[in-house]
């Protein structure tokens, strides 16, 4: 799915990218990166399509997703270490 089609689905779901990423607990940076690629992964496309259809059918999908109590994953590693290197 193209990024443009993805954004249209978000409009149909009455979501912005920041609201979408907050709802599914993913980094907004990750979603915005798909703009450069001009394509979104299948899983993200399916989620957006389901949200759009559920909104069209007047289903309260936001409560349903919030009830899942999803957790945002924190990036680990690749930072400055707080531990000092031991002297030999």
N, C-alpha and C positions, 0 to 999 in steps of 0.2 A: 504494500500500500504506500502511496506517495505521502509525503509529509503534508501536502496541501489537503489531500483527502482525509487524513487523520485530523487536521484542524477543523475541517467541516463537520466531522463526527462529534468533535468536542462541542462545537456550537450547537449541534442537535441535542447534545446531552446537557446543554446549558452549563458548560464548564470552560474555564480558561486553563491554560497549561499549568499555572501555579496551583490552581484548585485541583486539577487532575493529579498532579504529582503529590500533593498533600494527602489526597484521598487514598491513593494506592501506596503511599510511603516510599516513593523513589525520588532520587535527586532530580531537581529541575534541570541541572546541567546535562544529565544523561539524555533527557528527552530533547532538550534544545540541540544536542549534538546530532540528532537525526535530521535536523533541518539541513545541515551541510551535506549529509549523505543523500538527502532528498527522498529517503525511504525509512519507514519504521519497521521494527521487527514484528513478526506475525503475532506474538503474544500481546504486544501493546496494541496492535490493530484490532485484535479480537476484543480486548477489554473496552476500547473506545466504541466499537460497534455495539457491544452489549449494552453499554451505558446509554448510548443514543436510542436504541430500541426500547430499553426499559423506561427511559424518560418519555418516549412517544406513547407508551402504554400506561403512563401515569403511575409507574411503580416507584416506590421510594428506595431507589438503589443506594443512595448515599448512606442511609441508616443501615442498610444491609451490609455494606462494606465496612462501615465504622464498627459494627457489631463483631466483625472478624478480629478486631483488636490487632491489626497488622503492626509490625514493628519495623521501623526504619533501620536498615543495616548501616552501621558505621564503618567507614573505611579504616583499615588497619595497616600498619607498616609504613614504609617509605617516608617517614618523618624524621626529625632529629630525635635521637635517643636521649632519654633523660639519665641513662646510666653512663657513668664514666668508664672508659677503658681501663682495665687493670694494668698496672705496670709489671713488667717481667723482670 
